Amino acid sequence: MDEPRPEPETRALRLVRARKMMRRMAFLSLAAAIVAVVAVAKGDSDVSIHLLIATAIGVGGTVLLGTALMTLAFFSSSSGHDAEAAATPDPHQDKDPA
């Protein structure tokens, strides 16, 4: 059941893929922030610039953080490191209950 560690070339390709995915997610968070700011600005005519800045930072940061964590979880799972961590022996398993 032991999975071999990925080859260095594979790791490099995964890193390139992760960077490309994070670039896409950054654009997605920017788009979400723009949509949120436009929605807040159209909702009320008396909106301060501070509210718009806070909305952009809050929405963009939340979307970016969520997508970054999910991307890291998927790439961690596909790299085989999760299988290695699950395969570590339990120190309490070797002891007899008697």
N, CA and C of each residue as an Amber inpcrd file, in Angstrom:
protein
   294
   0.8000000  -1.2010000   0.0000000   0.0000000   0.0000000   0.0000000
   0.8450000   1.2690000   0.0000000   2.1350000   1.1210000   0.1620000
   2.9850000   2.3040000   0.1630000   3.0280000   2.8980000  -1.2300000
   2.7570000   4.1810000  -1.3000000   2.8410000   4.8840000  -2.5740000
   4.2260000   5.4960000  -2.6950000   4.8570000   5.3680000  -3.8350000
   6.1840000   5.9600000  -3.9930000   6.1140000   7.4800000  -3.9830000
   7.1810000   8.0650000  -3.5180000   7.2520000   9.5250000  -3.5160000
   7.3400000  10.0090000  -4.9570000   6.7290000  11.1360000  -5.2600000
   6.7640000  11.6390000  -6.6410000   8.1860000  11.9800000  -7.0870000
   8.4120000  11.8160000  -8.3500000   9.7050000  12.1610000  -8.9340000
   9.8810000  13.6810000  -8.9080000  11.1360000  14.1720000  -8.9270000
  11.3640000  15.6180000  -8.9080000  10.6890000  16.3550000 -10.0690000
  10.6670000  15.7370000 -11.2680000  10.0210000  16.3950000 -12.3950000
   8.5280000  16.5510000 -12.1340000   7.9500000  15.5260000 -11.5370000
   6.5240000  15.5690000 -11.2320000   6.2380000  16.6560000 -10.2000000
   7.1090000  16.7630000  -9.2190000   6.9350000  17.8120000  -8.2100000
   7.0080000  19.1980000  -8.8520000   7.9530000  19.3760000  -9.7760000
   8.0920000  20.6640000 -10.4460000   6.8440000  20.9710000 -11.2740000
   6.3130000  19.9640000 -11.9580000   5.1000000  20.1760000 -12.7420000
   3.9080000  20.4920000 -11.8410000   3.8430000  19.8380000 -10.6910000
   2.7560000  20.1230000  -9.7470000   2.8680000  21.5390000  -9.2020000
   4.0870000  21.9900000  -8.9610000   4.2720000  23.3480000  -8.4680000
   3.8500000  24.3670000  -9.5240000   4.1790000  24.1070000 -10.7730000
   3.7570000  25.0020000 -11.8550000   2.2380000  25.0240000 -11.9530000
   1.6240000  23.8370000 -11.8580000   0.1690000  23.7500000 -11.9040000
  -0.4730000  24.4860000 -10.7320000   0.1200000  24.3790000  -9.5390000
  -0.4100000  25.0640000  -8.3650000  -0.3090000  26.5820000  -8.5300000
   0.7900000  27.0500000  -9.0510000   0.9500000  28.4940000  -9.2640000
  -0.0500000  29.0170000 -10.2910000  -0.2600000  28.2350000 -11.3530000
  -1.2210000  28.6320000 -12.3710000  -2.6360000  28.6730000 -11.7820000
  -2.9590000  27.6840000 -10.9600000  -4.2750000  27.6430000 -10.3220000
  -4.4540000  28.8220000  -9.3600000  -3.4250000  29.1700000  -8.6060000
  -3.5290000  30.2940000  -7.6760000  -3.6650000  31.6190000  -8.4320000
  -3.0420000  31.7160000  -9.5850000  -3.2010000  32.9250000 -10.3970000
  -4.6550000  33.0650000 -10.8450000  -5.2390000  31.9450000 -11.2660000
  -6.6560000  31.9760000 -11.6470000  -7.5410000  32.3420000 -10.4730000
  -7.2250000  31.8050000  -9.3070000  -8.0400000  32.0870000  -8.1210000
  -7.8950000  33.5470000  -7.6830000  -6.7270000  34.1310000  -7.9150000
  -6.5440000  35.5510000  -7.6110000  -7.4350000  36.4030000  -8.5090000
  -7.5200000  36.0380000  -9.7820000  -8.4170000  36.7660000 -10.6850000
  -9.8790000  36.5620000 -10.2990000 -10.2200000  35.3580000  -9.8570000
 -11.5790000  35.0860000  -9.3990000 -11.9230000  35.9240000  -8.1690000
 -10.9980000  36.0390000  -7.2300000 -11.2690000  36.8460000  -6.0360000
 -11.3590000  38.3260000  -6.3780000 -10.5750000  38.7730000  -7.3390000
 -10.6720000  40.1620000  -7.7790000 -12.0290000  40.4300000  -8.4290000
 -12.4820000  39.4880000  -9.2510000 -13.8000000  39.6330000  -9.8820000
 -14.9120000  39.6270000  -8.8420000 -14.8090000  38.7570000  -7.8350000
 -15.8200000  38.7190000  -6.7740000 -15.8350000  40.0220000  -5.9840000
 -14.6670000  40.5830000  -5.7320000 -14.5860000  41.8510000  -5.0120000
 -15.2030000  42.9870000  -5.8320000 -14.9580000  42.9940000  -7.1180000
 -15.5270000  44.0400000  -7.9760000 -17.0490000  43.9350000  -8.0150000
 -17.5520000  42.7030000  -8.1430000 -19.0080000  42.5030000  -8.1590000
 -19.6220000  42.9530000  -6.8320000 -18.9710000  42.6290000  -5.7280000
 -19.4960000  43.0230000  -4.4190000 -19.4980000  44.5410000  -4.2480000
 -18.4480000  45.2040000  -4.6910000 -18.3790000  46.6680000  -4.5660000
 -19.4560000  47.3230000  -5.4270000 -19.6480000  46.8110000  -6.6330000
 -20.6830000  47.3640000  -7.5090000 -22.0610000  47.1620000  -6.8900000
 -22.2980000  45.9870000  -6.3060000 -23.5960000  45.7120000  -5.6820000
 -23.8410000  46.6230000  -4.4840000 -22.8200000  46.8620000  -3.6860000
 -22.9730000  47.7490000  -2.5230000 -23.1710000  49.1890000  -2.9860000
 -22.4430000  49.5980000  -4.0110000 -22.5530000  50.9780000  -4.4940000
 -23.9120000  51.2480000  -5.1250000 -24.4970000  50.2610000  -5.8010000
 -25.8120000  50.4530000  -6.4100000 -26.9390000  50.3690000  -5.3860000
 -26.6850000  49.7480000  -4.2660000 -27.7240000  49.5620000  -3.2650000
 -28.1150000  50.8380000  -2.5400000 -27.1920000  51.7420000  -2.3670000
 -27.4680000  52.9730000  -1.6200000 -26.6760000  54.1090000  -2.2690000
 -27.3050000  55.2720000  -2.3570000 -26.6240000  56.4040000  -2.9950000
 -25.6640000  57.1120000  -2.0330000 -25.8090000  56.8660000  -0.7370000
 -24.9740000  57.5380000   0.2640000 -23.9760000  56.5450000   0.8700000
 -23.0590000  56.0420000   0.0250000 -22.0740000  55.0590000   0.4700000
 -20.7140000  55.7340000   0.5640000 -20.0240000  55.5000000   1.6930000
 -18.6980000  56.0950000   1.8450000 -17.6440000  55.2170000   1.1650000
 -16.5360000  55.8220000   0.8600000 -15.4370000  55.1110000   0.2180000
 -14.8650000  54.0580000   1.1530000 -14.9510000  54.3030000   2.4570000
 -14.4220000  53.3540000   3.4320000 -15.2070000  52.0420000   3.4040000
 -16.5130000  52.1360000   3.2090000 -17.3360000  50.9460000   3.1100000
 -16.9940000  50.1550000   1.8470000 -16.7610000  50.8440000   0.7620000
 -16.4140000  50.1650000  -0.4830000 -15.0480000  49.4780000  -0.3900000
 -14.0970000  50.1380000   0.2410000 -12.7660000  49.5380000   0.4200000
 -12.8470000  48.3210000   1.3330000 -13.5890000  48.4360000   2.4230000
 -13.7440000  47.3090000   3.3470000 -14.4500000  46.1360000   2.6700000
 -15.4460000  46.4310000   1.8530000 -16.1460000  45.3720000   1.1230000
 -15.2050000  44.6670000   0.1560000 -14.4170000  45.4270000  -0.5780000
 -13.4830000  44.8360000  -1.5410000 -12.4470000  43.9650000  -0.8420000
 -11.8960000  44.4590000   0.2420000 -10.8860000  43.6810000   0.9730000
 -11.5130000  42.4520000   1.6120000 -12.6670000  42.6140000   2.2090000
 -13.3220000  41.4860000   2.8780000 -13.7350000  40.3870000   1.9180000
 -14.4120000  40.7470000   0.8480000 -14.8750000  39.7400000  -0.1110000
 -13.6950000  39.1320000  -0.8610000 -12.8010000  39.9650000  -1.3520000
 -11.6430000  39.4510000  -2.0920000 -10.7570000  38.5700000  -1.2290000
 -10.5070000  38.9820000  -0.0120000  -9.6730000  38.1790000   0.8920000
 -10.3120000  36.8660000   1.2730000 -11.6200000  36.8890000   1.5070000
 -12.3110000  35.6590000   1.8650000 -12.3180000  34.6570000   0.7230000
 -12.6050000  35.1230000  -0.4750000 -12.6070000  34.2250000  -1.6400000
 -11.2030000  33.7010000  -1.8970000 -10.1990000  34.5520000  -1.7840000
  -8.8280000  34.1280000  -2.0210000  -8.3710000  33.1130000  -0.9770000
  -8.6850000  33.3450000   0.2720000  -8.2960000  32.4140000   1.3300000
  -8.9880000  31.0690000   1.1630000 -10.2720000  31.0880000   0.8830000
 -11.0060000  29.8360000   0.7050000 -10.4950000  29.0220000  -0.4660000
 -10.2840000  29.6710000  -1.5820000  -9.8000000  28.9370000  -2.7590000
  -8.3500000  28.4820000  -2.5770000  -7.5490000  29.2590000  -1.8700000
  -6.1620000  28.8480000  -1.6220000  -6.1220000  27.6080000  -0.7390000
  -6.9340000  27.5690000   0.2930000  -6.9390000  26.4000000   1.1650000
  -7.4480000  25.1570000   0.4520000  -8.4650000  25.3080000  -0.3560000
  -8.9730000  24.1550000  -1.1090000  -7.9520000  23.6900000  -2.1500000
  -7.2720000  24.6120000  -2.8080000  -6.2430000  24.2510000  -3.7750000
  -5.1080000  23.5000000  -3.0900000  -4.6930000  23.9790000  -1.9290000
  -3.6380000  23.2880000  -1.1930000  -4.0750000  21.9010000  -0.7580000
  -5.3240000  21.7490000  -0.3610000  -5.8170000  20.4340000   0.0390000
  -5.8200000  19.4700000  -1.1400000  -6.2460000  19.9140000  -2.2980000
  -6.2720000  19.0440000  -3.4680000  -4.8670000  18.6740000  -3.9240000
  -3.9510000  19.6250000  -3.9490000  -2.5980000  19.3200000  -4.3860000
  -1.8550000  18.4750000  -3.3540000  -2.1430000  18.6630000  -2.0930000
  -1.5420000  17.8240000  -1.0650000  -2.0200000  16.3880000  -1.1950000
  -3.2880000  16.2320000  -1.4810000  -3.8470000  14.8930000  -1.6490000
  -3.2700000  14.2010000  -2.8790000  -3.0920000  14.9290000  -3.9620000
  -2.5860000  14.3090000  -5.1930000  -1.0790000  14.0730000  -5.1580000
  -0.3640000  14.6980000  -4.2240000   1.0880000  14.5330000  -4.1840000
   1.5180000  13.2580000  -3.4800000   0.6320000  12.6430000  -2.7060000
   0.9730000  11.4200000  -2.0010000   1.4330000  11.6410000  -0.5780000
   1.5570000  12.8700000  -0.1380000   1.9960000  13.1460000   1.2250000
   0.9370000  12.7370000   2.2500000  -0.3260000  12.8010000   1.8810000
  -1.3760000  12.3980000   2.8050000  -1.3240000  10.9010000   3.0720000
  -1.0030000  10.1210000   2.0540000  -0.9010000   8.6760000   2.2310000
   0.2770000   8.3270000   3.1420000   1.3710000   9.0780000   3.0250000
   2.5230000   8.8500000   3.9040000   2.1750000   9.1600000   5.3560000
   1.4330000  10.2190000   5.5740000   1.0700000  10.5950000   6.9370000
   0.1180000   9.5830000   7.5460000  -0.7560000   9.0260000   6.7360000
  -1.7070000   8.0420000   7.2380000  -1.0340000   6.7030000   7.4970000
   0.1030000   6.4470000   6.8810000   0.7770000   5.1660000   7.0150000
   1.7070000   5.0990000   8.2230000   1.8610000   6.1760000   8.9710000
   2.7440000   6.1460000  10.1330000   2.1460000   5.2380000  11.1910000
   2.9640000   4.4280000  11.8260000   2.4330000   3.4920000  12.8150000
   1.9690000   4.2060000  14.0800000   0.9510000   3.6570000  14.6810000
   0.4160000   4.1940000  15.9310000   1.2220000   3.6050000  17.0870000
   1.8390000   4.4020000  17.9640000   2.6580000   3.8480000  19.0420000
   1.8350000   3.0440000  20.0500000   0.5670000   3.3070000  20.1750000
  -0.2760000   2.6020000  21.1320000  -0.7800000   1.2760000  20.5780000
  -0.6250000   1.0620000  19.2860000  -1.1280000  -0.1440000  18.6460000
  -0.3080000  -1.3710000  19.0050000   0.9850000  -1.2250000  19.2810000
   1.8630000  -2.3530000  19.5770000   1.6930000  -2.8950000  20.9820000
   1.1260000  -2.1510000  21.8890000   0.9940000  -2.5550000  23.2780000
  -0.1330000  -3.5660000  23.4400000   0.0740000  -4.5440000  24.2870000
  -0.9580000  -5.5260000  24.6090000  -1.8720000  -4.9630000  25.6910000
  -3.1860000  -5.1730000  25.5790000  -4.0900000  -4.6530000  26.5850000
  -4.0420000  -5.4430000  27.8900000  -3.3280000  -6.5500000  27.9060000
  -3.2760000  -7.4020000  29.1090000  -2.4130000  -6.8700000  30.1570000
